[in-house]
């Protein structure tokens, strides 16, 4: 009887191990796929200002077909999104985790690094604007809800909220002599939040710009990324951080007392 009990215990342990292995095997591909959030025929857009090269072969840099630039659409025709993983660094502590994804761009079919792409609709580069004016020129002016607020030290302030489609929510808060802007972005990964920030807070689209002004990465503090951008003598602080299922791009600027 003792021997039978030991055999039964061993059999049950073996079955548990096999069951765990089967669950892991079947769930792992689903987990990996969900991290990318792509489906066949999804449309992504080029957001990198340097453009997105497309290659005939995912692992062959010498197979480059051409480079597509800001706003160009890419249709996903890949069913194995994480087969060709790739990471890119911006600064020492800022990394995009991405993959070479098979897409169709105009008449070309090939592989593009998805860190250069975003599901967000591109903004209007011909508008000659930056900041919230760039969004208004791209999507039209949205209704704004405004309310009076008070800061922690009792100063009077103001908060206004507007939304641009389903994926962008804009909040502007006046706190004393400081202005805080926050863009809450749905349906993006870190790379999408980064390129959105670069597009909105740089002067890439300003026709009269005589030099490039763009946010410089300064530090990564536990997944909160800090940047600064200079415009003449003014300096604006910007952060990117994950908030639940969204990313928040926030800027903080204070007027110096006269």
C-alpha positions in Angstrom: 0.0 0.0 0.0 2.8 2.4 0.8 4.5 1.7 -2.5 1.2 2.3 -4.4 0.7 5.6 -2.5 4.3 6.7 -3.5 3.7 5.8 -7.1 0.4 7.8 -7.1 2.1 10.8 -5.5 4.8 10.6 -8.2 2.2 10.3 -10.9 0.3 13.3 -9.7 3.4 15.4 -9.4 4.4 14.5 -13.0 0.9 15.4 -14.3 1.1 18.8 -12.6 4.5 19.5 -14.2 3.1 18.5 -17.6 0.0 20.6 -17.2 2.0 23.6 -16.2 4.3 23.2 -19.2 1.3 23.0 -21.5 -0.3 26.1 -20.1 3.0 28.0 -20.4 3.5 26.8 -24.0 0.1 27.9 -25.2 -0.1 31.2 -23.2 3.4 32.5 -24.0 2.7 33.3 -27.7 -0.5 35.1 -26.7 1.3 37.1 -24.1 4.1 38.2 -26.5 1.5 39.1 -29.2 -0.5 41.2 -26.8 2.6 43.3 -25.9 2.7 44.6 -29.5 -1.1 45.0 -29.9 -0.9 44.5 -33.7 -3.3 42.6 -35.8 -3.1 41.7 -39.5 -3.8 44.9 -41.6 -3.4 47.3 -38.7 -2.3 50.7 -39.9 0.8 52.4 -38.3 2.4 55.7 -39.2 6.0 56.9 -39.4 6.7 59.3 -36.6 10.5 59.3 -36.5 11.8 62.6 -38.0 14.8 60.8 -39.4 12.4 58.5 -41.3 11.9 54.7 -41.3 14.0 52.5 -43.6 12.3 49.5 -45.1 14.3 46.3 -45.8 13.7 43.2 -47.9 15.1 41.0 -45.1 14.6 41.7 -41.4 18.2 40.8 -40.4 20.1 42.2 -43.4 20.9 45.9 -43.3 22.3 45.6 -46.8 18.8 44.8 -48.1 17.4 48.4 -47.7 14.8 49.3 -50.2 14.3 53.0 -49.4 13.4 55.3 -46.5 9.9 56.5 -45.7 9.3 59.8 -43.8 7.0 61.4 -41.3 3.3 60.6 -41.8 3.7 57.7 -44.2 1.3 54.8 -43.6 2.5 51.2 -43.0 0.0 48.3 -43.2 1.0 45.3 -41.0 1.2 42.0 -42.9 3.1 40.2 -40.2 1.7 37.3 -38.1 4.9 36.7 -36.1 5.4 40.1 -34.6 8.2 39.3 -32.1 10.2 37.0 -34.4 12.8 39.7 -35.2 13.3 41.6 -31.9 15.4 44.8 -31.9 16.3 47.4 -29.3 17.4 51.0 -29.9 18.9 53.4 -27.4 18.4 57.2 -27.0 20.9 58.2 -24.4 22.5 55.7 -22.0 19.3 54.9 -20.0 16.6 55.3 -22.6 15.8 52.2 -24.6 13.0 51.3 -27.1 12.1 47.6 -27.1 10.8 46.8 -30.5 10.9 44.4 -33.5 11.3 44.4 -37.2 7.8 44.1 -38.5 6.7 43.1 -42.0 4.6 45.9 -43.6 3.4 47.3 -46.9 4.3 50.9 -47.6 3.0 52.3 -50.8 4.2 49.6 -53.3 7.0 48.2 -51.2 6.7 45.2 -48.9 9.4 44.6 -46.4 10.5 45.0 -42.8 10.5 48.2 -40.7 11.6 48.7 -37.1 8.4 49.3 -35.3 10.1 51.7 -32.8 9.8 54.3 -35.6 6.1 53.7 -36.0 3.0 54.6 -34.0 -0.7 53.9 -34.2 -1.5 57.6 -33.5 -2.5 59.6 -36.5 0.3 61.9 -37.6 0.1 65.7 -37.1 0.1 68.2 -39.9 3.7 69.2 -40.7 2.6 72.0 -43.1 0.7 74.0 -40.4 3.9 75.8 -39.2 2.8 75.3 -35.5 4.1 73.6 -32.4 2.5 72.7 -29.0 -1.2 72.6 -28.7 -1.6 74.8 -31.8 -0.1 72.0 -33.8 -2.8 69.6 -32.6 -5.5 72.2 -33.3 -4.2 72.7 -36.8 -4.2 68.9 -37.3 -7.5 67.9 -35.8 -9.4 71.1 -35.5 -10.3 73.0 -32.3 -12.0 70.9 -29.7 -14.5 72.1 -27.0 -12.6 73.1 -23.9 -13.9 72.6 -20.4 -12.5 75.1 -17.9 -12.7 75.2 -14.1 -11.2 77.4 -11.4 -8.9 75.7 -9.0 -6.7 76.4 -6.0 -3.1 75.2 -5.4 -1.9 73.6 -2.2 -0.8 77.0 -0.9 -4.1 78.6 -1.6 -3.2 80.4 -4.9 -6.0 80.6 -7.5 -5.5 78.6 -10.6 -7.3 77.3 -13.7 -7.6 73.9 -15.4 -8.8 73.3 -18.9 -9.4 70.0 -20.6 -9.9 69.1 -24.3 -9.8 65.8 -26.3 -8.6 65.0 -29.8 -10.2 61.9 -31.0 -10.1 58.8 -28.8 -6.4 58.8 -28.2 -5.3 62.2 -27.1 -6.5 64.1 -24.0 -5.0 67.5 -23.2 -5.0 69.2 -19.8 -3.6 72.6 -19.1 -3.3 73.8 -15.5 -2.3 77.3 -14.3 -0.7 77.2 -10.9 0.4 80.6 -9.8 3.0 81.7 -12.2 3.5 78.1 -13.5 1.9 76.3 -16.4 1.6 72.5 -16.5 0.5 70.8 -19.7 -0.3 67.1 -19.9 -1.1 65.0 -23.0 -2.6 61.6 -22.1 -2.0 59.2 -25.0 -4.0 56.0 -25.6 -2.9 53.2 -27.9 0.8 54.0 -27.8 4.0 52.4 -26.5 7.0 54.3 -25.1 8.4 55.0 -28.6 5.0 56.5 -29.6 5.0 58.8 -26.5 8.6 59.8 -27.2 8.0 60.7 -30.9 4.8 62.5 -30.0 6.7 64.6 -27.5 9.5 65.4 -30.0 6.9 66.4 -32.6 4.9 68.7 -30.3 7.8 70.3 -28.4 10.4 70.7 -31.1 10.4 73.3 -33.8 10.8 70.8 -36.6 7.7 72.2 -38.4 8.4 75.9 -37.9 9.2 77.5 -41.3 11.1 80.4 -39.8 13.3 78.3 -37.5 17.1 79.0 -38.1 18.3 76.2 -35.7 16.9 73.0 -34.3 15.2 73.1 -30.9 14.3 69.7 -29.5 13.9 68.1 -26.1 17.2 66.6 -24.7 17.0 63.5 -22.6 18.5 64.1 -19.1 17.6 61.1 -16.9 15.5 58.0 -16.3 14.2 57.8 -12.8 12.5 54.5 -12.3 10.7 54.6 -15.6 9.9 58.3 -15.6 11.9 60.0 -18.3 13.0 63.6 -18.0 13.8 66.0 -20.8 14.5 69.7 -21.2 14.0 72.0 -24.2 15.4 75.5 -24.7 13.8 78.2 -26.7 15.9 81.3 -26.6 16.4 82.1 -22.9 13.4 80.0 -21.8 13.8 76.4 -20.6 10.9 73.9 -20.4 11.0 70.7 -18.4 9.2 67.6 -19.9 8.5 64.2 -18.5 7.2 60.9 -20.0 5.7 58.2 -17.8 3.4 55.3 -18.0 0.0 55.7 -16.2 -2.1 52.6 -16.2 -2.7 51.7 -19.9 -1.7 55.1 -21.1 1.4 57.3 -21.4 1.5 60.9 -20.1 3.7 63.6 -21.7 3.8 66.5 -19.3 5.6 69.9 -19.5 6.3 72.3 -16.6 7.2 76.0 -17.1 7.3 78.9 -14.8 7.5 82.6 -15.5 10.2 84.4 -13.6 8.9 87.3 -11.4 9.8 90.7 -12.8 
